[in-house]
Amino acid sequence: QVQLVESGGGLVQAGGSLRLSCAASGIMSSRNVMGWYRQAPGKQRELVATSLSDGTTNYADSVKDRFTISRDNAKTSVYLQMNSLKPEDTAVYYCNVQFVILARYNYWGQGTQVTVSS
């Protein structure tokens, strides 16, 4: 079992910045994908950014050039630096990790609220 603990959400004015953190604990493969997803009220959960353990990153078009995903050297923590925030970035942000050890595993954090006021 893997536990994901997120922190860093909050209320910020448009144009401001926030940094989300997610720490994973438990048994997991060092070859994994960690990422951030978000879900706004009345909308489906959507991908924000992912980071593979080999360093490859992927971003949703809506956050490119504003958000940066990064990981620690141990590959057990992932961060999301969010700059130039917009009201439409308001959502619950979820940390996610996926890996394969004989079977495919997919874990989610509890979510952290990000609210951007106009």
Rosetta blueprint (number, residue, H / E / L):
1 Q L
2 V E
3 Q E
4 L E
5 V E
6 E E
7 S E
8 G L
9 G L
10 G E
11 L E
12 V E
13 Q E
14 A L
15 G L
16 G L
17 S L
18 L E
19 R E
20 L E
21 S E
22 C E
23 A E
24 A E
25 S E
26 G E
27 I L
28 M L
29 S L
30 S L
31 R L
32 N E
33 V E
34 M E
35 G E
36 W E
37 Y E
38 R E
39 Q E
40 A L
41 P L
42 G L
43 K L
44 Q L
45 R L
46 E E
47 L E
48 V E
49 A E
50 T E
51 S E
52 L E
53 S L
54 D L
55 G L
56 T L
57 T E
58 N E
59 Y E
60 A L
61 D L
62 S L
63 V L
64 K L
65 D L
66 R L
67 F E
68 T E
69 I E
70 S E
71 R E
72 D L
73 N L
74 A L
75 K L
76 T L
77 S E
78 V E
79 Y E
80 L E
81 Q E
82 M E
83 N L
84 S L
85 L L
86 K L
87 P H
88 E H
89 D H
90 T L
91 A E
92 V E
93 Y E
94 Y E
95 C E
96 N E
97 V E
98 Q E
99 F E
100 V E
101 I L
102 L L
103 A L
104 R E
105 Y E
106 N E
107 Y E
108 W E
109 G L
110 Q L
111 G L
112 T E
113 Q E
114 V E
115 T E
116 V E
117 S E
118 S L
